[in-house]
Amino acid sequence: MSVSVDSLCEPHRLDQIPTFPPVLLALLRACQHPEPCSRDVESLVGQDAAISVRLLAVASSPVYARGRAPADIKQAIQLLGLETVNTIGVIAGIHQFFYRLDGQHHHWLPEFFRHSLAAAVTARGLAEFGADVDPDQAYLAGLLHDIGQPLLSVLYQDRMQQLRQRATAEGRPLVELERETFGTSHDELAAALVERWELPGFLTDALRYHHAPLDQLADAHPLVRIVHLASLLADMPAEPDAESLHAAATLFNLGRAATSRLHHQAMRETDLLLKALGDEESEPDIGIPPTRSALMDQVRNSALLGSIAPQLRQSDSSCEIEIIAQGLALLFGMRMPICLEVADGGTSLRASVPWPAGTELEALQIPLDGKRSLIARSLTENRPLHTLDPEEAKQLSVVDRQLASRLPGDGVLCLPLRHKGTACGVLVLGIRHTQISAMLDQSELLLAFAGEAAGLLDRARRARLLRQQVEADSLWQQRQQTLGISRQLGDPVTVIRNYLHVLQQQVDEAHPGRENLLTIVDEMERVGQILGRLGEGTGPDAGSQADVNLVVQELIMIARQAELLPASMPVHQHTDAKLDGQKAPGALLRSLVLALLRLLGSAGAGGELSLSTSADVRINGERYHELSLEADSSDPAFAQLDHDRSLHQARQHLRDEGGLVNWTLNKGKRLRVQILWPAPGDTK
């Protein structure tokens, strides 16, 4: 038979590599200690190849590594943090328990564990002896060099057991029998697995060539030579044999005494580590039939999702996309997801990318129309879709292909994100042909994860709206104070201006003080204009953006508190939900509406006032968003609109931004003012 190395290296395969129970138990206890010590955790992780390989796989994903893949276990733990290491341990324990329920008795595990640990300790000793290699990297290479063996053993349990027996009976290397049987071997598999994580240095080569013939290794990188010799010595429980002594002399010019001393020291350290872990060398028989039921699958999925639920259920987060990406890396090994969030009042999807190299994708804006892209259809039809489906592949749009080309794999899987009926977005994940069956097996877990991710996005959106509301409340208070000052000063200024005009009429043109009087009149006019602008909100923030629906609420409050309108006048608001969270030229809108309210109030307007917003208003073929004002008025008040200086300036500023302001007075003396600004994506 021949197996695909790519299929064996898929992320979900790592879940099937069993850990050594004493190490896993000690790791979980260390992480969950009230005051965990990173040094203790690092030591425990470094004693188990399965945990180490999981840790490196997650730490090297772009959402964690951010361009600097860890060179060793210590760096991986620093990148992830102890909380995430604990989560990885919990997930490993869940997988271990449920695969054990499947009847997989890994009798070879203690032998594999001891050999890997001894090779790691020996490799570090060789590096410290004088080779130009980082001892920590040498330790990691020794620990992982045979990681392909347990992967083959759990996937082809009976066949690997037969090969081990044949290797012993025929005196042949296991690696040769693996190649004859599978078309690949554990050394090639280990190298291919680690190569995907783009770890620095010669780690991949050390794993790939540790079974290479001795005469081909003389000029290889020191790390490759170290792992070759460490693997030989790790199989020697007492004294080094002739083969390992010859390799030590050939590769490092080490004599018998030096090699024996290094070997004894490594074996002693390995024995001490094993003793510290306890004497458990086999898994107990739990007495559960080796069958996997739907109930067990459900419990397993619930346990796995529960292991990362605390992160996904945060009530407020400024990095929710990263949290979702981290969850995907932990549970499914997905390295580079794209999240498209619902935006523009539910009319489009905007990309959020949690890995630095993909930020250019954030310029994408995909209409939420299922007829235009597979991505949008996944959300509108609320079902997972993937581009590897031949029928779907026939109708992919360019934007579907663009996203697929920027993600690893042969295509993409789209997961709809909905929370309590609300469409929140779509997760786009790169997948390979070899992953399809695994994705189908994990479909319930994927959908459950998508539900939790949607809840996180929805809570984050609500938290942002709440923050905006708090900011608006603060702005209301500031404007209330400003308007209060303006009103308090405005009346005295008006009185003074009136007296000055009377005095101006009484002072003869030939009077020597008349010129000074005219200067004072001009200055008082300027002060009145400044106070008027202060009250209308046309200050330094005139170009700022704001949530238009929040602006409406703010204006109603200002109108009430500043007494711009009669207290008896009812004020109604009608806001379009599609504009929730949408940005608009807030300061210009405030200036326009406040100027209108001031004019209506000074003209003694009655009846009722209505403020409303509408999305996607079409005028002359252009798309705008609208804020409209309606109130009872009179012809004189209507005539003032064309002559008010503040209103004219605000109107001109909005026109400069591509907007429009129109006002009409119908026969029933009902004034309607229409304020329009370009909808996002449209230009005039």
Backbone hydrogen bonds, N-H to C=O, Kabsch-Sander energy under -0.5 kcal/mol:
donor,donor_aa,acceptor,acceptor_aa,energy
3,V,182,F,-2.9
5,V,3,V,-0.5
8,L,4,S,-1.7
9,C,5,V,-1.5
10,E,7,S,-0.8
13,R,10,E,-1.9
14,L,10,E,-0.5
14,L,11,P,-1.3
15,D,11,P,-0.5
15,D,12,H,-0.7
16,Q,13,R,-1.6
17,I,14,L,-1.3
23,V,20,F,-0.9
24,L,20,F,-2.0
25,L,21,P,-2.7
26,A,22,P,-2.2
27,L,23,V,-2.6
28,L,24,L,-2.4
29,R,25,L,-2.1
30,A,26,A,-2.3
31,C,27,L,-2.6
32,Q,28,L,-2.0
33,H,30,A,-0.8
38,S,36,P,-0.5
41,V,37,C,-2.1
42,E,38,S,-2.6
43,S,39,R,-2.1
44,L,40,D,-2.1
45,V,41,V,-2.8
46,G,42,E,-2.1
47,Q,44,L,-1.7
48,D,45,V,-1.7
52,S,48,D,-2.2
53,V,49,A,-2.6
54,R,50,A,-1.8
55,L,51,I,-2.6
56,L,52,S,-2.6
57,A,53,V,-2.0
58,V,54,R,-2.1
59,A,55,L,-2.8
60,S,56,L,-2.0
61,S,58,V,-1.4
63,V,335,R,-0.6
64,Y,61,S,-1.7
65,A,61,S,-3.1
66,R,62,P,-1.5
68,R,65,A,-1.1
76,A,72,D,-1.9
77,I,73,I,-2.5
78,Q,74,K,-2.1
79,L,75,Q,-2.3
80,L,76,A,-2.2
81,G,77,I,-3.1
85,V,81,G,-2.0
86,N,82,L,-2.5
87,T,83,E,-1.9
88,I,84,T,-2.5
89,G,85,V,-2.2
90,V,86,N,-2.6
91,I,87,T,-2.7
92,A,88,I,-2.4
93,G,89,G,-2.4
94,I,90,V,-2.4
95,H,91,I,-2.5
96,Q,92,A,-2.7
97,F,93,G,-2.4
98,F,94,I,-2.3
99,Y,95,H,-2.8
100,R,96,Q,-1.8
101,L,97,F,-1.6
102,D,98,F,-0.8
103,G,100,R,-1.7
104,Q,99,Y,-1.3
105,H,103,G,-1.0
106,H,104,Q,-0.9
107,H,105,H,-1.8
109,L,106,H,-1.4
112,F,108,W,-2.3
113,F,109,L,-3.0
114,R,110,P,-2.5
115,H,111,E,-2.4
116,S,112,F,-2.5
117,L,113,F,-2.3
118,A,114,R,-2.7
119,A,115,H,-2.5
120,A,116,S,-2.1
121,V,117,L,-2.3
122,T,118,A,-2.4
123,A,119,A,-2.6
124,R,120,A,-2.1
125,G,121,V,-2.1
126,L,122,T,-2.4
127,A,123,A,-2.2
128,E,124,R,-2.4
129,F,125,G,-1.3
130,G,126,L,-0.7
130,G,127,A,-0.8
131,A,126,L,-1.2
133,V,131,A,-2.4
138,A,134,D,-2.3
139,Y,135,P,-2.5
140,L,136,D,-2.1
141,A,137,Q,-2.4
142,G,138,A,-2.4
143,L,139,Y,-2.3
144,L,140,L,-2.0
145,H,141,A,-1.1
147,I,144,L,-2.2
149,Q,146,D,-2.2
151,L,147,I,-1.0
152,L,148,G,-2.2
153,S,149,Q,-2.3
154,V,150,P,-2.1
155,L,151,L,-1.4
156,Y,152,L,-2.6
160,M,156,Y,-2.9
161,Q,157,Q,-1.9
162,Q,158,D,-2.0
163,L,159,R,-2.1
164,R,160,M,-2.3
165,Q,161,Q,-1.9
166,R,162,Q,-2.4
167,A,163,L,-2.7
168,T,164,R,-1.9
169,A,165,Q,-2.5
170,E,166,R,-3.2
171,G,167,A,-1.0
172,R,167,A,-1.0
176,E,173,P,-0.8
177,L,173,P,-1.3
178,E,174,L,-2.2
179,R,175,V,-1.7
180,E,176,E,-2.1
181,T,177,L,-2.0
182,F,178,E,-3.4
183,G,178,E,-0.7
183,G,179,R,-1.3
184,T,178,E,-0.7
189,L,185,S,-2.5
190,A,186,H,-2.4
191,A,187,D,-2.0
192,A,188,E,-2.4
193,L,189,L,-2.2
194,V,190,A,-2.2
195,E,191,A,-2.5
196,R,192,A,-1.0
197,W,194,V,-1.5
198,E,195,E,-1.4
199,L,194,V,-0.7
203,L,200,P,-0.6
206,A,202,F,-2.2
207,L,203,L,-1.8
208,R,204,T,-2.4
209,Y,205,D,-2.4
210,H,207,L,-0.7
212,A,209,Y,-1.7
216,Q,213,P,-1.7
217,L,214,L,-1.7
220,A,217,L,-1.5
224,V,221,H,-0.8
225,R,221,H,-1.7
226,I,222,P,-2.7
227,V,223,L,-2.1
228,H,224,V,-1.8
229,L,225,R,-2.2
230,A,226,I,-2.9
231,S,227,V,-2.3
232,L,228,H,-1.4
233,L,229,L,-2.6
234,A,230,A,-2.1
235,D,231,S,-0.6
235,D,232,L,-1.0
236,M,233,L,-1.8
245,L,241,D,-2.2
246,H,242,A,-2.4
247,A,243,E,-2.1
248,A,244,S,-2.3
249,A,245,L,-2.0
250,T,246,H,-2.4
251,L,247,A,-2.9
252,F,248,A,-1.8
253,N,249,A,-1.0
254,L,248,A,-1.8
259,T,255,G,-2.4
260,S,256,R,-2.7
261,R,257,A,-2.5
262,L,258,A,-2.4
263,H,259,T,-2.4
264,H,260,S,-2.7
265,Q,261,R,-2.2
266,A,262,L,-2.0
267,M,263,H,-2.5
268,R,264,H,-2.4
269,E,265,Q,-2.1
270,T,266,A,-2.2
271,D,267,M,-2.5
272,L,268,R,-2.1
273,L,269,E,-2.1
274,L,270,T,-2.4
275,K,271,D,-2.4
276,A,272,L,-2.2
277,L,273,L,-1.3
278,G,274,L,-0.8
278,G,275,K,-0.8
286,I,284,P,-0.7
291,T,289,P,-2.8
293,S,291,T,-0.6
297,D,293,S,-2.1
298,Q,294,A,-2.4
299,V,295,L,-2.6
300,R,296,M,-2.7
301,N,297,D,-2.7
302,S,298,Q,-2.4
303,A,299,V,-2.5
304,L,300,R,-2.6
305,L,301,N,-2.8
306,G,302,S,-2.4
307,S,303,A,-1.1
307,S,304,L,-0.6
308,I,304,L,-0.6
308,I,305,L,-1.0
309,A,305,L,-0.8
311,Q,308,I,-0.7
312,L,308,I,-1.7
313,R,309,A,-2.1
314,Q,311,Q,-1.1
323,I,319,C,-1.9
324,I,320,E,-2.2
325,A,321,I,-2.3
326,Q,322,E,-2.6
327,G,323,I,-2.1
328,L,324,I,-2.1
329,A,325,A,-2.0
330,L,326,Q,-2.3
331,L,327,G,-2.6
332,F,328,L,-2.1
333,G,328,L,-0.8
333,G,329,A,-0.7
334,M,328,L,-1.5
338,I,428,V,-2.1
339,C,352,S,-2.4
340,L,338,I,-0.5
340,L,426,V,-3.0
341,E,339,C,-0.6
341,E,350,R,-2.6
342,V,424,C,-2.3
343,A,348,S,-2.7
346,G,343,A,-0.8
347,T,343,A,-1.1
347,T,344,D,-0.6
348,S,343,A,-1.7
349,L,366,I,-2.6
350,R,341,E,-2.6
351,A,364,L,-1.1
352,S,339,C,-3.1
358,G,355,W,-2.1
359,T,356,P,-1.5
361,L,358,G,-1.8
362,E,359,T,-1.7
363,A,360,E,-1.3
364,L,361,L,-2.1
366,I,349,L,-2.9
368,L,347,T,-2.5
369,D,367,P,-2.3
372,R,369,D,-2.3
373,S,369,D,-0.8
377,R,373,S,-1.9
378,S,374,L,-2.0
379,L,375,I,-1.0
380,T,376,A,-2.6
381,E,377,R,-2.6
383,R,378,S,-1.9
385,L,414,C,-1.6
387,T,412,V,-2.2
389,D,386,H,-1.1
393,A,389,D,-2.7
394,K,390,P,-0.9
395,Q,392,E,-1.4
396,L,393,A,-0.8
401,R,397,S,-2.0
402,Q,398,V,-2.6
403,L,399,V,-2.1
404,A,400,D,-2.1
405,S,401,R,-2.2
406,R,402,Q,-0.8
406,R,403,L,-0.9
407,L,404,A,-1.0
410,D,431,I,-1.7
411,G,431,I,-1.9
413,L,429,L,-3.0
414,C,385,L,-3.6
415,L,413,L,-0.6
415,L,427,L,-3.0
417,L,425,G,-2.9
418,R,416,P,-0.6
419,H,422,T,-2.4
422,T,419,H,-2.0
424,C,417,L,-2.8
424,C,422,T,-0.5
425,G,417,L,-1.6
426,V,340,L,-2.2
427,L,415,L,-2.8
428,V,338,I,-3.1
428,V,426,V,-0.5
429,L,413,L,-2.6
429,L,427,L,-0.5
431,I,411,G,-2.7
435,Q,432,R,-1.6
436,I,432,R,-0.6
436,I,433,H,-1.0
439,M,435,Q,-2.8
440,L,436,I,-2.3
441,D,437,S,-2.1
442,Q,438,A,-1.7
443,S,440,L,-1.2
446,L,442,Q,-2.8
447,L,443,S,-2.6
448,A,444,E,-2.3
449,F,445,L,-2.5
450,A,446,L,-2.5
451,G,447,L,-2.1
452,E,448,A,-1.9
453,A,449,F,-2.8
454,A,450,A,-2.5
455,G,451,G,-1.9
456,L,452,E,-2.0
457,L,453,A,-2.2
458,D,454,A,-2.6
459,R,455,G,-2.5
460,A,456,L,-2.3
461,R,457,L,-2.4
462,R,458,D,-2.3
463,A,459,R,-2.3
464,R,460,A,-2.2
465,L,461,R,-2.2
466,L,462,R,-2.3
467,R,463,A,-2.5
468,Q,464,R,-2.5
469,Q,465,L,-2.2
470,V,466,L,-2.5
471,E,467,R,-2.7
472,A,468,Q,-2.6
473,D,469,Q,-2.7
474,S,470,V,-2.3
475,L,471,E,-2.2
476,W,472,A,-2.8
477,Q,473,D,-2.1
478,Q,474,S,-2.2
479,R,475,L,-2.9
480,Q,476,W,-2.7
481,Q,477,Q,-2.3
482,T,478,Q,-2.5
483,L,479,R,-3.5
484,G,480,Q,-2.6
485,I,481,Q,-2.5
486,S,482,T,-2.7
487,R,483,L,-2.9
488,Q,484,G,-2.6
489,L,485,I,-2.6
490,G,486,S,-2.9
491,D,487,R,-1.5
493,V,489,L,-2.3
494,T,490,G,-2.4
495,V,491,D,-2.4
496,I,492,P,-2.8
497,R,493,V,-2.8
498,N,494,T,-2.4
499,Y,495,V,-2.4
500,L,496,I,-2.6
501,H,497,R,-2.2
502,V,498,N,-2.2
503,L,499,Y,-2.9
504,Q,500,L,-2.5
505,Q,501,H,-1.6
506,Q,502,V,-1.3
507,V,503,L,-1.7
508,D,506,Q,-0.5
511,H,508,D,-2.0
514,R,511,H,-1.5
517,L,513,G,-2.0
518,L,514,R,-2.3
519,T,515,E,-1.7
520,I,516,N,-2.0
521,V,517,L,-2.3
522,D,518,L,-2.3
523,E,519,T,-2.2
524,M,520,I,-2.3
525,E,521,V,-1.9
526,R,522,D,-2.0
527,V,523,E,-2.5
528,G,524,M,-2.2
529,Q,525,E,-2.0
530,I,526,R,-2.3
531,L,527,V,-2.5
532,G,528,G,-2.0
533,R,529,Q,-2.6
534,L,530,I,-2.4
535,G,531,L,-2.1
536,E,532,G,-1.3
537,G,533,R,-0.9
537,G,534,L,-0.6
538,T,533,R,-1.6
542,A,539,G,-1.5
544,S,541,D,-2.2
546,A,584,A,-2.4
548,V,546,A,-0.5
548,V,582,Q,-1.4
551,V,547,D,-2.0
552,V,548,V,-1.8
553,Q,549,N,-1.5
554,E,550,L,-2.4
555,L,551,V,-2.7
556,I,552,V,-2.1
557,M,553,Q,-1.9
558,I,554,E,-2.8
559,A,555,L,-2.8
560,R,556,I,-1.9
561,Q,557,M,-3.1
562,A,558,I,-3.0
563,E,560,R,-0.7
564,L,559,A,-1.3
565,L,559,A,-0.9
569,M,566,P,-1.7
572,H,609,L,-2.6
574,H,611,L,-2.0
577,A,575,T,-0.5
579,L,576,D,-2.1
580,D,577,A,-1.7
582,Q,579,L,-2.2
584,A,546,A,-2.1
586,G,584,A,-2.4
587,A,544,S,-0.9
588,L,542,A,-0.5
589,L,585,P,-2.2
590,R,586,G,-2.6
591,S,587,A,-2.5
592,L,588,L,-2.5
593,V,589,L,-2.7
594,L,590,R,-2.9
595,A,591,S,-2.1
596,L,592,L,-2.2
597,L,593,V,-2.9
598,R,594,L,-2.5
599,L,595,A,-2.1
600,L,596,L,-2.6
601,G,597,L,-2.8
602,S,598,R,-2.5
603,A,599,L,-1.5
604,G,601,G,-1.3
605,A,600,L,-2.4
609,L,570,P,-3.1
610,S,630,E,-2.4
611,L,572,H,-2.8
612,S,628,S,-2.1
613,T,574,H,-2.3
614,S,626,E,-2.1
617,V,624,Y,-3.4
619,I,617,V,-0.5
619,I,622,E,-2.4
622,E,619,I,-2.2
624,Y,617,V,-2.9
624,Y,622,E,-0.5
625,H,677,W,-2.5
626,E,614,S,-2.9
627,L,675,I,-2.6
628,S,612,S,-2.7
629,L,673,V,-2.4
630,E,610,S,-2.3
631,A,671,L,-2.0
632,D,606,G,-0.7
632,D,608,E,-0.6
633,S,669,K,-2.6
638,F,634,S,-2.6
639,A,635,D,-2.5
640,Q,636,P,-1.5
641,L,637,A,-0.7
641,L,638,F,-1.0
642,D,639,A,-0.9
643,H,640,Q,-1.3
644,D,640,Q,-1.3
648,H,644,D,-2.2
649,Q,645,R,-2.3
650,A,646,S,-2.2
651,R,647,L,-2.3
652,Q,648,H,-2.1
653,H,649,Q,-2.3
654,L,650,A,-2.0
655,R,651,R,-1.9
656,D,652,Q,-2.1
657,E,653,H,-1.0
657,E,654,L,-0.5
658,G,655,R,-1.9
659,G,654,L,-2.7
660,L,676,L,-2.1
662,N,674,Q,-2.4
664,T,672,R,-2.3
666,N,670,R,-1.9
669,K,666,N,-1.9
671,L,631,A,-3.1
671,L,669,K,-0.6
672,R,664,T,-2.7
673,V,629,L,-3.1
674,Q,662,N,-3.5
675,I,627,L,-2.4
675,I,673,V,-0.6
676,L,660,L,-3.0
676,L,674,Q,-0.5
677,W,625,H,-1.9
679,A,623,R,-2.1
682,D,679,A,-2.3
